[in-house]
Every structure is written in C-alpha cells, then in structure tokens.
C-alpha cells in the first residue's frame, strides 16, 4: 500500500496514526505518527520509523537506545486513516524503559512469547537447553512428557491443591507448546481450529 492510498483528512495534518503491536505477544506497545517520508523509510528498511510532531523530524525507533522495532506486518484500518504495525521489539518500547507505553500487565501474551522462544530453540538447538534436549529425544519423549504433566495436573486438581495445580498446569502448557512445535503447529493453528468449531 502506498502512502497516497491512505485517507488522511486535513485535521490530521497529513499524518498517519500508527498503532504498534508486538507480533509475538499481541501486546499494544505504543502509538506514533508517520508522514510519507517516515512511511517509505519504514517500508524500505523494515524498521519502524516515525515523525515527531514536537521536533518536526523523523526518528527511527531505537536509533539512540538500540530498542528497534522490526516490522513483521502492517495493516491499514477500515477507514484507511490508521495503520496497525505489528513488529518484533528489541527491548522496551517506551522511553520510561517499560515494555509498552500502556501500563497493561507485563506478562500479557507471555504464552505467545514462550512459543517464539521454543521455535527459536528448535531452529538453533543450543547446547544445554532443556528444550533442545526434548527436541533431540523426538516426538515420543515429548508426547510422554505431555502425558505425565497432564496426569500430574489432574491429580493436583482432584486433591484441590491449588498451588501445585498451577505449577503442574504450567508444566503441561510448556510441554504441549514443545509438542506443538515438533508437530509443525502454532497457537494460531489451534485458535483457528477452535474458532472453526465455535458456531
């Protein structure tokens, strides 16, 4: 999409409002603005670049801090006057040093972040990693661990041991994510399957 395709009214000063979202966790990180030059630089470099209304100049997120945002996908809204930029943040998005400019819970979307870590472990297979160990053992061992953790979760639930239940349920989800990766699926695939059943 070209910048000229956006529907920018005179009231916007020709600036495009940009909502930035973490592509892994789906956490909303910040809101900023782009003029045509910032938009074109973002598209060309793959790094989120904005227009500062206070300074009247372009700024690439992370150019001084190193906390770049690598563009993954961009979606215009239905009116064509706002852009959703989904990206991979390298460090805090906010100048305060926080994950986001909005004070939503820090662990929001962490399961998706964990999925991304597991995918990276599968790709790089670093030595000494428990996740690497599971992938080296193969699908049978990973599936066995899922079964063990499922049983332990059920036992703690039946015993009404809430603290142990939470611990075992967390183990179950981690091992299920590893098995999901081993089988070539993602959380998005599971969401799509569940959504298809929701009539």
C-alpha positions in Angstrom: 0.0 0.0 0.0 1.3 3.4 -0.9 1.1 6.4 1.5 -1.1 8.2 -1.0 -3.6 5.4 -0.7 -4.4 6.4 2.9 -7.4 8.6 3.6 -5.8 11.4 5.6 -8.1 14.4 6.4 -6.9 17.9 6.7 -7.4 17.6 10.5 -4.7 15.0 10.7 -2.0 17.4 9.3 -1.3 14.8 6.7 0.0 12.4 9.4 -0.9 8.7 9.7 -1.7 7.4 13.1 0.2 4.2 13.8 -0.7 1.7 16.5 2.3 -0.6 17.2 1.7 -4.1 18.4 4.1 -6.9 19.4 3.8 -9.5 16.7 4.5 -12.3 19.2 2.6 -11.4 22.3 0.0 -9.1 20.6 0.6 -6.6 23.3 -0.1 -3.0 22.2 3.3 -1.2 22.6 2.8 2.4 21.6 1.1 4.9 19.3 3.0 7.2 17.0 2.7 9.1 13.7 4.1 8.8 10.2 4.4 11.2 7.4 5.1 10.0 3.9 8.9 10.0 4.3 8.6 8.0 7.6 6.3 5.5 6.0 8.5 5.0 3.0 11.6 4.6 5.2 9.8 2.0 7.3 8.8 0.0 4.2 12.4 0.3 2.8 14.3 -0.6 5.9 11.9 -2.9 7.8 12.5 -0.8 10.9 9.7 1.3 12.4 10.3 5.0 11.7 8.0 7.8 12.8 7.5 11.5 12.5 7.9 13.5 15.7 5.3 16.3 15.9 7.2 18.1 18.7 10.6 18.0 16.9 9.3 18.2 13.4 11.6 15.4 12.3 11.9 11.7 11.5 13.0 9.3 14.1 13.7 5.6 13.8 12.6 3.8 17.0 15.8 2.6 18.6 18.3 4.8 16.8 19.7 6.0 20.1 18.6 3.3 22.5 19.1 0.2 20.3 15.5 -0.7 21.0 14.5 -1.1 17.4 11.1 -2.5 16.3 11.4 -4.8 13.3 8.4 -4.7 11.1 6.6 -8.0 10.6 3.3 -7.0 9.1 1.3 -3.8 8.5 -2.5 -3.5 8.2 -4.5 -0.3 7.4 -7.8 0.1 9.2 -11.2 0.0 7.5 -11.2 3.8 7.0 -7.7 4.0 5.7 -6.5 6.6 8.2 -4.8 4.4 10.8 -2.1 1.8 10.5 -1.5 -1.3 12.6 2.2 -2.1 12.7 3.0 -5.5 14.0 6.6 -5.8 14.9 9.3 -7.5 16.8 10.6 -5.2 19.6 14.3 -5.3 20.6 13.9 -4.0 24.1 11.4 -1.7 25.8 9.1 0.3 23.5 8.6 3.1 26.0 11.0 5.9 26.9 10.3 5.1 30.5 12.1 1.7 30.0 8.8 -0.2 30.2 7.7 -2.9 27.7 4.9 -0.6 26.5 3.6 2.9 26.7 0.4 1.5 28.1 0.5 0.0 31.6 -1.1 -3.2 30.8 0.2 -6.3 32.7 3.9 -7.0 31.8 3.2 -10.8 31.3 0.3 -10.1 28.8 0.7 -12.5 25.9 3.6 -14.4 27.5 2.4 -17.8 26.2 3.0 -16.5 22.7 6.4 -15.1 23.7 7.2 -18.6 25.1 6.1 -20.1 21.8 8.6 -17.8 20.0 11.4 -18.9 22.3 10.6 -22.6 21.7 10.5 -22.0 18.0 14.0 -20.4 18.2 15.3 -23.2 20.3 14.1 -25.7 17.7 15.8 -23.7 14.9 19.1 -23.1 16.7 19.2 -26.2 19.0 21.6 -24.6 21.6 23.5 -27.0 23.8 22.5 -27.2 27.4 18.9 -26.2 26.8 16.2 -28.4 28.2 14.0 -27.6 25.2 16.8 -28.7 22.8 17.1 -31.9 24.9 13.4 -32.6 24.3 13.7 -32.0 20.5 16.7 -34.3 20.4 14.7 -37.0 22.1 11.9 -36.7 19.5 8.2 -36.9 19.4 7.7 -40.0 21.5 9.6 -38.5 24.5 7.9 -35.1 24.1 4.5 -36.8 23.9 5.3 -38.8 27.0 6.2 -35.7 29.0 2.8 -34.1 27.9 1.1 -37.2 29.2 3.0 -37.2 32.5 2.3 -33.5 33.1 -1.4 -34.0 32.2 -1.7 -36.7 34.8 0.1 -34.7 37.4 -2.2 -31.7 36.7 -5.3 -33.9 37.1 -4.1 -35.3 40.4 -3.4 -31.9 41.9 -6.9 -30.7 40.7 -8.6 -33.7 42.3 -6.6 -33.1 45.5 -7.7 -29.4 45.4 -4.0 -28.4 45.8 -4.3 -25.1 44.0 -0.6 -24.1 44.2 0.6 -27.4 42.9 -2.1 -27.4 40.3 -0.9 -24.1 38.9 2.7 -25.4 38.8 1.8 -28.6 37.0 -0.6 -26.9 34.6 2.2 -24.5 33.6 4.5 -27.5 33.0 1.7 -29.1 30.9 1.3 -26.0 28.7 5.1 -25.6 28.2 5.5 -29.3 27.1 2.4 -29.0 24.9 3.9 -26.0 23.2 7.1 -28.0 22.6 5.0 -30.9 21.1 3.0 -28.5 19.0 6.3 -27.1 17.5 7.5 -30.7 17.0 4.3 -31.4 15.1 4.6 -28.3 13.0 1.7 -26.3 14.5 1.4 -23.0 16.3 -1.0 -21.4 18.8 -2.6 -19.6 15.8 -3.4 -23.0 14.3 -5.1 -24.1 17.5 -7.0 -20.8 17.6 -8.2 -21.4 14.0 -9.3 -24.9 14.8 -11.2 -23.8 17.9 -12.7 -20.9 16.1 -13.9 -23.2 13.3 -15.8 -25.2 16.0 -17.4 -22.2 17.6 -20.7 -21.8 15.7 
